Amino acid sequence: MNALQTGLLLLLAISTALPAVAQPVANATPKAATKTAPRRGGFSAPPAPRNPVPILPALPAPKEVAFYATNDVPHGRVEVVQYPTTAGTDKRMHVYLPPGYGTEAERRYPVLYLNHGGGEDDSHWTAKGFTQCILDNLIAAGKARPMIVAMPNTARVVSGKPPKPGEDDACTQEYLRDILPYVDGHYRTRTNRESRAVAGLSMGGFVTLNTGLTHLETFGELYVFSSGYWPDQLPVFKENIGALLSQTNINARFRMPIYFGVGETDIAYLNSMRTMAVFNDHGIRTFSVLSSHGHEWLNWRRYLWQTAQIMFPEDQ
């Protein structure tokens, strides 16, 4: 017997001594797959949110004006009202009422609370933002749900400092004590949290973050336009909001992913991105929209046009 024959016999002896290897069964599920432990590398899928992510419409082109023009469509109306505050003063608010509000006496509407920027007041979202035209055109095209838009004057009460949950700042107190009760008491609103959204530009974005985020029992949707905490306040925000964003069911409390829109030459660009990153670090669903241009109405009108089309899904 030569060396080759000896080697073959040895290999045969070893193979017959080994235990049989089970063959894979088609469509079989390994036992490990039924466990909830993280996958290799520590990654695991988050629980499926209650609401699927909608598709955001593309922003209009920078030179586009038709979306906020006074077109030949049914028009809502804008009322200018005075609401009393617990501080003992009366403050002005602009309120958009959609087409049909005056004739459909039994119908109730969701409310968008839309906030102006620093150095501005409650008139700017209609005078420069053309909110009433944007909503008229979208509603006529069937692209937005008919809604009330309340635009209060939050000048001198908005703060760029992030509050701790449970320690409301002056703006939040005015919202909860004065603004919401006035709107719900004078208009046919839907008062569940799923029917309230809060949005704001620049300084008004702090209303979204300081008031809306800390009161998710009151507001279901949050939209931030060209805003975010300054570098010296970002660590404070992380510390104050960490417990809330770490809740296991936190994504279920956002009716829609929180929206951050900012221009690529916007003075608030870094503040916006860094603030949004705090939400991303906690696995919170976000919309990140980077547009052309900067800190200007050209962008804020486009952000309103885009977000109004995903607000208030019809199932609530």
URBEL-V978945 format. One record per backbone hydrogen bond with DSSP energy under -0.5 kcal/mol. CO is the residue of the C=O (numbers start at 1). NH is the residue of the N-H. Records with the same first field share a line. If there is no record, write none. Layout:
# URBEL-V978945
CO = NH / NH
This chain:
# URBEL-V978945
2 = 6
3 = 7
4 = 8
5 = 9
6 = 10
7 = 11
8 = 12
9 = 13
10 = 14
11 = 15
12 = 16
13 = 17
14 = 18
15 = 18
25 = 28
28 = 30
30 = 33
31 = 34
32 = 35
39 = 42
43 = 39
54 = 56
61 = 64
65 = 68
66 = 69
69 = 71
71 = 73
77 = 79 / 97
79 = 81 / 95
81 = 93
83 = 91
85 = 88
89 = 85
91 = 83
92 = 153
93 = 81
94 = 151
95 = 79
96 = 149
97 = 77
98 = 101
100 = 103 / 104
103 = 105
104 = 107
109 = 190
110 = 148
111 = 113 / 197
112 = 114 / 150
113 = 115 / 199
115 = 201
117 = 120
121 = 124
123 = 126 / 127
124 = 128 / 129
125 = 131
130 = 134
131 = 135
132 = 136
133 = 137
134 = 138
135 = 139
136 = 140
137 = 141
138 = 143 / 144
139 = 142
146 = 110
148 = 112 / 150
149 = 96 / 151
150 = 114 / 152
151 = 94
152 = 154
154 = 157 / 158
157 = 171
160 = 162
164 = 167
169 = 173
170 = 174
171 = 175
172 = 176
173 = 177
174 = 178 / 179
175 = 180
178 = 182
179 = 183
180 = 184
181 = 185
182 = 186
183 = 187
187 = 189
188 = 109
189 = 191
192 = 195
193 = 196 / 220
195 = 111
196 = 220 / 221
197 = 113
198 = 223
199 = 115
200 = 225
201 = 204
202 = 205 / 206
203 = 206
204 = 207 / 208
205 = 209
206 = 210
207 = 211 / 212
208 = 213
212 = 215
213 = 216
215 = 218 / 219
220 = 255 / 256
221 = 198
222 = 259
223 = 200 / 225
224 = 226 / 261
225 = 202
230 = 233 / 234
231 = 235
233 = 237
234 = 238
235 = 239
236 = 240
237 = 241
238 = 242
240 = 165
241 = 245
242 = 246
244 = 247
247 = 250
249 = 252 / 253
250 = 253
251 = 254
253 = 255
258 = 287
259 = 224
260 = 289
261 = 226
262 = 291
263 = 266
266 = 269
268 = 272
269 = 273
270 = 274
271 = 275
272 = 276
273 = 277
274 = 278
275 = 278 / 279
276 = 280
277 = 281
278 = 282
279 = 282 / 284
280 = 283
285 = 258
286 = 288
287 = 260 / 289
288 = 290
289 = 262 / 291
291 = 264
293 = 265
294 = 296
296 = 299 / 300
297 = 301
298 = 302
299 = 303
300 = 304
301 = 305
302 = 306
303 = 307
304 = 308
305 = 309
306 = 309
307 = 310 / 311
308 = 145
313 = 316
